[in-house]
Amino acid sequence: MKTGRPSQIPRFRTFRAAGVAVMAVGLLGAAGSTARADTYDLTADITSFRSWIPAGNASLNAMVGSTALIDSGVVAGTYQGGTYYWSNLVPFPSNTNTTSINFGYDPSIFPGRGLNGFSVSAGPAVSVAHHVPFDLATMTFTNGQYYYKAEIGVHFAATDEQTGAVNIYDDVVQITANSTSPIYNPVTQQYQYDTYAEADFFTLAAHPEFGSVRVFDAYAQPPGNPGNSGTITFRAEIGSLDPLGFTNPTGGAFIDSSSNPGLNDPHASPVPEPGAAGLFVSALALLMAVRRARPSGTGQAAS
């Protein structure tokens, strides 16, 4: 004989478990909000540049700004049958407040494509507690012309307005080209490029787990024409400015989960907002609590 009454008990337990989970989330949020927030002034600088260049730098005349790079004599690697060398390291002292640079090869060799550009821009002053994520800076890469590899030193700092304490994070941004030979189409009498093979990307050398930021080439755009310049936000938290990753891609910036994306990988996609990720985790925790509260059996009718 079915009583019908006990079947309501698991439902009560479910609502009670849900209430406890919501209260726990609320308490955690309240505990986090009590942490003291200090105000920090943010700065971002470019500190150095070096790249791969041909031996002697005679055939391509690689430049950073208006300065021709010098062959350091150290072999960097080979590309399309040619041997490349590391250039000299060009320093940009932090007191010069260098926030953007242009680099490329002789424009007479690659006419009409413009230079590559890289820039950093610190966010506005923030009032934040330790270990709370915030937007430290934005980084923009403009993919103007062919350039195989470059390394750009970056320096970020957050200075406590109250105490003068400085939190510093230094890294190297590695810019790499994915370039292949175009295919000539005799019908259109034009060269055809693989847009994903031509796209260039950059990574943080110390954190390959963040993946890479991909920007398509000016002359090899995919459907939708996102452009050849992309800006992303660099997230961090106070505590040696511990890096967290890239967020908020805009325009032509796309994120690849790999720090060395394949030449023909079309799966460049935006990064989810940290807020959305947090909501997903909270919802998952609540669902797990509900499942644990649910009885394992469905109940049997009395005979």
PyMOL commands that set and color helices and strands:
alter all, ss='L'
color gray80, all
select helices_A, chain A and resi 8-33+55-57+94-96+195-198+208-210+274-293
alter helices_A, ss='H'
color red, helices_A
select strands_A, chain A and resi 38-54+63-64+67-68+71-79+82-87+90-91+100-104+116-122+126-128+134-142+149-160+166-177+183-185+190-192+200-204+212-215+229-237+242-251+253-256
alter strands_A, ss='S'
color yellow, strands_A
deselect
rebuild
show_as cartoon
